[in-house]
């Protein structure tokens, strides 16, 4: 079992940066793929980025490649999402999630079974 709590969201202007944090509790955090997802009003939840248990493999949706960076520090059970060059299209509630199974790669919402409560990111133009 993994419990997740996001933080770091806020209201910024286009072109600004934010760093989201996802603090985890649970003894086996380091065995799980951790992903960031987002959901804008009226839209489905979508994959943003994911990082493998060791941090050695990362995945990004095309629209954030080169702008967002996911990283993790297993020593403090935390995953980060550094977001640069933010635009209004990045406005959403951002969620972190852990995969249902350890040592498992996926970018599908349904393969993640442990979710945080979300943090709002609003980017004004």
N, CA and C atoms as an extended XYZ file, in Angstrom:
375
Properties=species:S:1:pos:R:3:atomname:S:1:resname:S:1:resid:I:1 pbc="F F F"
N         0.836       -1.190        0.000 N   UNK     1
C         0.000        0.000        0.000 CA  UNK     1
C         0.877        1.248        0.000 C   UNK     1
N         0.481        2.238       -0.807 N   UNK     2
C         1.222        3.493       -0.909 CA  UNK     2
C         0.241        4.644       -0.750 C   UNK     2
N         0.554        5.602        0.104 N   UNK     3
C        -0.248        6.817        0.264 CA  UNK     3
C         0.547        7.984       -0.305 C   UNK     3
N        -0.149        8.853       -1.046 N   UNK     4
C         0.513        9.937       -1.769 CA  UNK     4
C        -0.127       11.283       -1.455 C   UNK     4
N         0.699       12.325       -1.300 N   UNK     5
C         0.212       13.676       -1.049 CA  UNK     5
C         0.975       14.643       -1.952 C   UNK     5
N         0.236       15.356       -2.807 N   UNK     6
C         0.840       16.325       -3.709 CA  UNK     6
C         0.899       17.706       -3.065 C   UNK     6
N         1.855       18.507       -3.515 N   UNK     7
C         1.951       19.896       -3.097 CA  UNK     7
C         2.700       20.673       -4.170 C   UNK     7
N         2.632       22.012       -4.077 N   UNK     8
C         3.406       22.855       -4.975 CA  UNK     8
C         2.629       23.547       -6.071 C   UNK     8
N         1.349       23.267       -6.164 N   UNK     9
C         0.556       23.933       -7.182 CA  UNK     9
C         0.334       25.400       -6.854 C   UNK     9
N        -0.250       26.118       -7.805 N   UNK    10
C        -0.525       27.523       -7.575 CA  UNK    10
C        -0.939       28.236       -8.837 C   UNK    10
N        -1.030       29.559       -8.733 N   UNK    11
C        -1.396       30.425       -9.856 CA  UNK    11
C        -0.138       31.127      -10.349 C   UNK    11
N         0.178       30.923      -11.624 N   UNK    12
C         1.366       31.544      -12.210 CA  UNK    12
C         0.997       32.149      -13.559 C   UNK    12
N         1.922       32.905      -14.110 N   UNK    13
C         1.721       33.487      -15.437 CA  UNK    13
C         2.393       32.620      -16.492 C   UNK    13
N         1.933       32.769      -17.696 N   UNK    14
C         2.529       32.027      -18.804 CA  UNK    14
C         4.031       32.297      -18.869 C   UNK    14
N         4.800       31.227      -19.053 N   UNK    15
C         6.246       31.335      -19.097 CA  UNK    15
C         6.927       31.060      -17.768 C   UNK    15
N         6.152       31.037      -16.694 N   UNK    16
C         6.706       30.780      -15.366 CA  UNK    16
C         6.959       29.283      -15.160 C   UNK    16
N         7.530       28.995      -13.993 N   UNK    17
C         7.839       27.615      -13.614 CA  UNK    17
C         7.195       27.277      -12.277 C   UNK    17
N         6.963       25.996      -12.089 N   UNK    18
C         6.496       25.459      -10.818 CA  UNK    18
C         7.152       24.113      -10.603 C   UNK    18
N         7.320       23.745       -9.345 N   UNK    19
C         7.780       22.395       -9.033 CA  UNK    19
C         6.757       21.740       -8.116 C   UNK    19
N         6.199       20.650       -8.588 N   UNK    20
C         5.271       19.869       -7.797 CA  UNK    20
C         6.025       18.780       -7.054 C   UNK    20
N         5.535       18.465       -5.864 N   UNK    21
C         6.110       17.378       -5.082 CA  UNK    21
C         5.034       16.361       -4.763 C   UNK    21
N         5.448       15.116       -4.676 N   UNK    22
C         4.553       14.020       -4.325 CA  UNK    22
C         5.238       13.232       -3.221 C   UNK    22
N         4.746       13.408       -2.001 N   UNK    23
C         5.328       12.715       -0.855 CA  UNK    23
C         4.581       11.415       -0.619 C   UNK    23
N         5.333       10.354       -0.459 N   UNK    24
C         4.732        9.030       -0.318 CA  UNK    24
C         5.032        8.427        1.032 C   UNK    24
N         4.109        7.626        1.487 N   UNK    25
C         4.344        6.810        2.675 CA  UNK    25
C         4.019        5.376        2.308 C   UNK    25
N         4.642        4.478        2.994 N   UNK    26
C         4.502        3.077        2.623 CA  UNK    26
C         5.866        2.480        2.422 C   UNK    26
N         6.044        1.313        2.903 N   UNK    27
C         7.382        0.733        2.952 CA  UNK    27
C         7.962        0.420        1.582 C   UNK    27
N         7.100        0.217        0.560 N   UNK    28
C         7.603       -0.259       -0.723 CA  UNK    28
C         7.542        0.806       -1.814 C   UNK    28
N         7.560        2.065       -1.422 N   UNK    29
C         7.509        3.155       -2.393 CA  UNK    29
C         8.534        2.975       -3.493 C   UNK    29
N         9.725        2.559       -3.126 N   UNK    30
C        10.816        2.481       -4.089 CA  UNK    30
C        10.642        1.362       -5.103 C   UNK    30
N         9.606        0.539       -4.956 N   UNK    31
C         9.367       -0.546       -5.909 CA  UNK    31
C         8.381       -0.174       -7.012 C   UNK    31
N         7.795        1.039       -6.939 N   UNK    32
C         6.694        1.383       -7.815 CA  UNK    32
C         7.043        2.446       -8.848 C   UNK    32
N         6.484        2.262      -10.025 N   UNK    33
C         6.442        3.334      -11.014 CA  UNK    33
C         5.544        4.437      -10.473 C   UNK    33
N         5.985        5.682      -10.539 N   UNK    34
C         5.189        6.820      -10.085 CA  UNK    34
C         4.905        7.717      -11.285 C   UNK    34
N         3.652        8.093      -11.416 N   UNK    35
C         3.252        8.925      -12.534 CA  UNK    35
C         2.607       10.223      -12.088 C   UNK    35
N         2.669       11.203      -12.960 N   UNK    36
C         1.910       12.443      -12.803 CA  UNK    36
C         0.847       12.470      -13.897 C   UNK    36
N        -0.360       12.804      -13.502 N   UNK    37
C        -1.485       12.940      -14.415 CA  UNK    37
C        -2.119       14.307      -14.172 C   UNK    37
N        -2.940       14.735      -15.105 N   UNK    38
C        -3.652       15.998      -14.895 CA  UNK    38
C        -5.044       15.903      -15.485 C   UNK    38
N        -5.913       16.722      -14.931 N   UNK    39
C        -7.296       16.744      -15.402 CA  UNK    39
C        -7.796       18.171      -15.415 C   UNK    39
N        -8.117       18.639      -16.596 N   UNK    40
C        -8.692       19.962      -16.770 CA  UNK    40
C       -10.212       19.857      -16.710 C   UNK    40
N       -10.900       20.950      -16.395 N   UNK    41
C       -12.363       20.916      -16.304 CA  UNK    41
C       -12.989       20.418      -17.600 C   UNK    41
N       -13.885       19.444      -17.465 N   UNK    42
C       -14.588       18.926      -18.622 CA  UNK    42
C       -13.793       17.970      -19.484 C   UNK    42
N       -12.587       17.634      -19.044 N   UNK    43
C       -11.748       16.727      -19.823 CA  UNK    43
C       -11.388       15.498      -19.014 C   UNK    43
N       -10.955       14.465      -19.731 N   UNK    44
C       -10.535       13.256      -19.062 CA  UNK    44
C        -9.144       13.441      -18.439 C   UNK    44
N        -8.889       12.625      -17.436 N   UNK    45
C        -7.564       12.643      -16.825 CA  UNK    45
C        -6.545       12.107      -17.839 C   UNK    45
N        -5.411       12.792      -17.943 N   UNK    46
C        -4.423       12.400      -18.937 CA  UNK    46
C        -3.044       12.234      -18.317 C   UNK    46
N        -2.288       11.363      -18.935 N   UNK    47
C        -0.926       11.103      -18.498 CA  UNK    47
C        -0.034       12.309      -18.802 C   UNK    47
N         0.870       12.609      -17.859 N   UNK    48
C         1.831       13.693      -18.064 CA  UNK    48
C         3.255       13.145      -18.097 C   UNK    48
N         3.638       12.416      -17.053 N   UNK    49
C         5.003       11.901      -16.958 CA  UNK    49
C         5.031       10.748      -15.972 C   UNK    49
N         6.043        9.904      -16.091 N   UNK    50
C         6.215        8.795      -15.146 CA  UNK    50
C         7.695        8.497      -14.994 C   UNK    50
N         8.016        7.892      -13.860 N   UNK    51
C         9.408        7.565      -13.576 CA  UNK    51
C         9.459        6.190      -12.935 C   UNK    51
N        10.434        5.409      -13.370 N   UNK    52
C        10.551        4.040      -12.867 CA  UNK    52
C        11.046        4.028      -11.425 C   UNK    52
N        10.992        2.862      -10.805 N   UNK    53
C        11.324        2.683       -9.405 CA  UNK    53
C        12.738        3.139       -9.089 C   UNK    53
N        13.669        2.953      -10.007 N   UNK    54
C        15.057        3.358       -9.760 CA  UNK    54
C        15.328        4.791      -10.191 C   UNK    54
N        14.397        5.362      -10.945 N   UNK    55
C        14.613        6.691      -11.504 CA  UNK    55
C        15.353        6.675      -12.820 C   UNK    55
N        15.708        5.509      -13.284 N   UNK    56
C        16.520        5.417      -14.482 CA  UNK    56
C        15.754        5.526      -15.783 C   UNK    56
N        14.429        5.366      -15.720 N   UNK    57
C        13.605        5.435      -16.926 CA  UNK    57
C        12.466        6.424      -16.706 C   UNK    57
N        12.272        7.304      -17.671 N   UNK    58
C        11.207        8.287      -17.574 CA  UNK    58
C        10.375        8.299      -18.848 C   UNK    58
N         9.141        8.736      -18.719 N   UNK    59
C         8.208        8.835      -19.839 CA  UNK    59
C         7.508       10.191      -19.759 C   UNK    59
N         7.221       10.780      -20.925 N   UNK    60
C         6.536       12.068      -20.977 CA  UNK    60
C         5.518       12.057      -22.112 C   UNK    60
N         4.431       12.805      -21.899 N   UNK    61
C         3.553       13.037      -23.031 CA  UNK    61
C         4.244       14.037      -23.941 C   UNK    61
N         3.922       13.985      -25.226 N   UNK    62
C         4.661       14.794      -26.199 CA  UNK    62
C         4.599       16.288      -25.896 C   UNK    62
N         3.459       16.758      -25.439 N   UNK    63
C         3.285       18.201      -25.270 CA  UNK    63
C         4.105       18.789      -24.126 C   UNK    63
N         4.680       17.955      -23.267 N   UNK    64
C         5.476       18.487      -22.151 CA  UNK    64
C         6.958       18.161      -22.290 C   UNK    64
N         7.306       17.369      -23.285 N   UNK    65
C         8.725       17.030      -23.488 CA  UNK    65
C         9.542       18.297      -23.689 C   UNK    65
N        10.663       18.365      -22.986 N   UNK    66
C        11.521       19.536      -23.080 CA  UNK    66
C        11.146       20.650      -22.127 C   UNK    66
N         9.952       20.571      -21.539 N   UNK    67
C         9.499       21.594      -20.580 CA  UNK    67
C         9.387       21.043      -19.167 C   UNK    67
N         8.943       19.804      -19.040 N   UNK    68
C         8.732       19.175      -17.739 CA  UNK    68
C         9.822       18.130      -17.486 C   UNK    68
N        10.202       17.998      -16.220 N   UNK    69
C        11.169       16.981      -15.823 CA  UNK    69
C        10.679       16.287      -14.570 C   UNK    69
N        10.602       14.972      -14.636 N   UNK    70
C        10.200       14.186      -13.476 CA  UNK    70
C        11.446       13.583      -12.847 C   UNK    70
N        11.464       13.551      -11.521 N   UNK    71
C        12.596       12.973      -10.803 CA  UNK    71
C        12.085       12.389       -9.492 C   UNK    71
N        12.909       11.582       -8.863 N   UNK    72
C        12.491       11.005       -7.584 CA  UNK    72
C        13.684       10.879       -6.674 C   UNK    72
N        13.401       10.953       -5.380 N   UNK    73
C        14.407       10.738       -4.353 CA  UNK    73
C        13.833        9.701       -3.401 C   UNK    73
N        14.239        8.457       -3.597 N   UNK    74
C        13.686        7.373       -2.783 CA  UNK    74
C        14.116        7.472       -1.325 C   UNK    74
N        15.190        8.190       -1.049 N   UNK    75
C        15.644        8.339        0.334 CA  UNK    75
C        14.640        9.130        1.169 C   UNK    75
N        13.888       10.023        0.502 N   UNK    76
C        12.874       10.811        1.209 CA  UNK    76
C        11.477       10.530        0.670 C   UNK    76
N        11.347        9.445       -0.097 N   UNK    77
C        10.038        9.007       -0.593 CA  UNK    77
C         9.278       10.127       -1.303 C   UNK    77
N         9.937       10.801       -2.202 N   UNK    78
C         9.319       11.932       -2.888 CA  UNK    78
C         9.628       11.907       -4.381 C   UNK    78
N         8.605       12.234       -5.158 N   UNK    79
C         8.746       12.401       -6.600 CA  UNK    79
C         8.436       13.855       -6.932 C   UNK    79
N         9.170       14.405       -7.860 N   UNK    80
C         9.024       15.809       -8.229 CA  UNK    80
C         8.638       15.932       -9.696 C   UNK    80
N         7.944       17.017      -10.003 N   UNK    81
C         7.678       17.365      -11.389 CA  UNK    81
C         8.043       18.838      -11.562 C   UNK    81
N         9.168       19.079      -12.202 N   UNK    82
C         9.593       20.436      -12.505 CA  UNK    82
C         8.948       20.856      -13.815 C   UNK    82
N         8.179       21.934      -13.771 N   UNK    83
C         7.433       22.391      -14.937 CA  UNK    83
C         7.931       23.789      -15.325 C   UNK    83
N         8.495       23.891      -16.504 N   UNK    84
C         9.003       25.163      -17.011 CA  UNK    84
C         8.188       25.607      -18.218 C   UNK    84
N         8.299       26.868      -18.548 N   UNK    85
C         7.612       27.434      -19.720 CA  UNK    85
C         6.130       27.059      -19.724 C   UNK    85
N         5.496       27.267      -18.606 N   UNK    86
C         4.088       26.895      -18.486 CA  UNK    86
C         3.224       27.766      -19.380 C   UNK    86
N         2.174       27.161      -19.885 N   UNK    87
C         1.201       27.871      -20.705 CA  UNK    87
C        -0.203       27.604      -20.200 C   UNK    87
N        -1.179       28.385      -20.647 N   UNK    88
C        -2.565       28.186      -20.199 CA  UNK    88
C        -3.068       26.768      -20.440 C   UNK    88
N        -2.532       26.100      -21.440 N   UNK    89
C        -2.959       24.728      -21.734 CA  UNK    89
C        -2.518       23.743      -20.661 C   UNK    89
N        -1.639       24.157      -19.775 N   UNK    90
C        -1.186       23.301      -18.677 CA  UNK    90
C        -2.068       23.431      -17.435 C   UNK    90
N        -3.043       24.310      -17.493 N   UNK    91
C        -3.953       24.495      -16.357 CA  UNK    91
C        -4.760       23.226      -16.124 C   UNK    91
N        -4.703       22.719      -14.886 N   UNK    92
C        -5.397       21.476      -14.541 CA  UNK    92
C        -5.132       21.166      -13.070 C   UNK    92
N        -5.851       20.172      -12.580 N   UNK    93
C        -5.496       19.564      -11.300 CA  UNK    93
C        -4.491       18.460      -11.606 C   UNK    93
N        -3.370       18.505      -10.923 N   UNK    94
C        -2.307       17.524      -11.135 CA  UNK    94
C        -2.329       16.491      -10.009 C   UNK    94
N        -2.273       15.227      -10.414 N   UNK    95
C        -2.290       14.112       -9.481 CA  UNK    95
C        -1.032       13.279       -9.638 C   UNK    95
N        -0.500       12.799       -8.532 N   UNK    96
C         0.515       11.760       -8.649 CA  UNK    96
C        -0.132       10.429       -8.292 C   UNK    96
N         0.450        9.376       -8.832 N   UNK    97
C        -0.130        8.056       -8.649 CA  UNK    97
C         0.964        7.006       -8.705 C   UNK    97
N         0.718        5.912       -8.009 N   UNK    98
C         1.642        4.777       -8.030 CA  UNK    98
C         1.009        3.633       -8.794 C   UNK    98
N         1.821        2.904       -9.518 N   UNK    99
C         1.300        1.791      -10.303 CA  UNK    99
C         0.684        0.732       -9.395 C   UNK    99
N        -0.265        0.013       -9.946 N   UNK   100
C        -0.938       -1.041       -9.191 CA  UNK   100
C         0.038       -2.136       -8.777 C   UNK   100
N         0.969       -2.412       -9.662 N   UNK   101
C         1.908       -3.498       -9.404 CA  UNK   101
C         3.324       -2.941       -9.330 C   UNK   101
N         4.166       -3.526       -8.515 N   UNK   102
C         5.566       -3.085       -8.472 CA  UNK   102
C         6.308       -3.505       -9.738 C   UNK   102
N         7.356       -2.790      -10.031 N   UNK   103
C         8.221       -3.107      -11.179 CA  UNK   103
C         7.405       -3.244      -12.463 C   UNK   103
N         6.568       -2.247      -12.732 N   UNK   104
C         5.627       -2.301      -13.851 CA  UNK   104
C         5.652       -0.989      -14.598 C   UNK   104
N         5.757       -1.046      -15.938 N   UNK   105
C         5.751        0.149      -16.767 CA  UNK   105
C         4.369        0.362      -17.365 C   UNK   105
N         3.879        1.581      -17.302 N   UNK   106
C         2.622        1.914      -17.960 CA  UNK   106
C         2.445        3.426      -17.985 C   UNK   106
N         1.636        3.899      -18.928 N   UNK   107
C         1.226        5.300      -18.953 CA  UNK   107
C        -0.297        5.410      -18.935 C   UNK   107
N        -0.965        4.309      -18.650 N   UNK   108
C        -2.433        4.290      -18.653 CA  UNK   108
C        -2.984        4.537      -17.262 C   UNK   108
N        -3.992        5.378      -17.193 N   UNK   109
C        -4.609        5.720      -15.911 CA  UNK   109
C        -5.042        4.464      -15.160 C   UNK   109
N        -5.590        3.517      -15.867 N   UNK   110
C        -6.146        2.330      -15.227 CA  UNK   110
C        -5.091        1.407      -14.628 C   UNK   110
N        -3.837        1.628      -14.954 N   UNK   111
C        -2.763        0.813      -14.378 CA  UNK   111
C        -2.181        1.416      -13.108 C   UNK   111
N        -2.744        2.528      -12.669 N   UNK   112
C        -2.285        3.176      -11.447 CA  UNK   112
C        -3.388        3.063      -10.407 C   UNK   112
N        -3.035        2.547       -9.233 N   UNK   113
C        -4.074        2.232       -8.266 CA  UNK   113
C        -4.051        3.050       -6.998 C   UNK   113
N        -3.003        3.848       -6.811 N   UNK   114
C        -2.880        4.638       -5.586 CA  UNK   114
C        -2.714        6.088       -6.007 C   UNK   114
N        -3.634        6.936       -5.571 N   UNK   115
C        -3.691        8.321       -6.055 CA  UNK   115
C        -3.641        9.313       -4.902 C   UNK   115
N        -3.023       10.457       -5.165 N   UNK   116
C        -3.087       11.561       -4.233 CA  UNK   116
C        -4.373       12.348       -4.432 C   UNK   116
N        -4.525       13.417       -3.658 N   UNK   117
C        -5.762       14.203       -3.696 CA  UNK   117
C        -5.724       15.265       -4.791 C   UNK   117
N        -4.555       15.532       -5.350 N   UNK   118
C        -4.417       16.501       -6.427 CA  UNK   118
C        -4.009       17.882       -5.937 C   UNK   118
N        -3.365       18.623       -6.826 N   UNK   119
C        -2.988       20.009       -6.542 CA  UNK   119
C        -3.285       20.842       -7.784 C   UNK   119
N        -3.895       22.000       -7.589 N   UNK   120
C        -4.332       22.830       -8.704 CA  UNK   120
C        -3.171       23.649       -9.264 C   UNK   120
N        -3.046       23.619      -10.574 N   UNK   121
C        -2.101       24.473      -11.288 CA  UNK   121
C        -2.905       25.336      -12.251 C   UNK   121
N        -2.779       26.639      -12.111 N   UNK   122
C        -3.481       27.574      -12.975 CA  UNK   122
C        -2.469       28.510      -13.613 C   UNK   122
N        -2.500       28.565      -14.942 N   UNK   123
C        -1.560       29.398      -15.684 CA  UNK   123
C        -2.350       30.458      -16.425 C   UNK   123
N        -2.095       31.715      -16.105 N   UNK   124
C        -2.805       32.809      -16.762 CA  UNK   124
C        -1.993       33.298      -17.963 C   UNK   124
N        -2.712       33.750      -18.961 N   UNK   125
C        -2.037       34.211      -20.192 CA  UNK   125
C        -1.668       35.688      -20.109 C   UNK   125
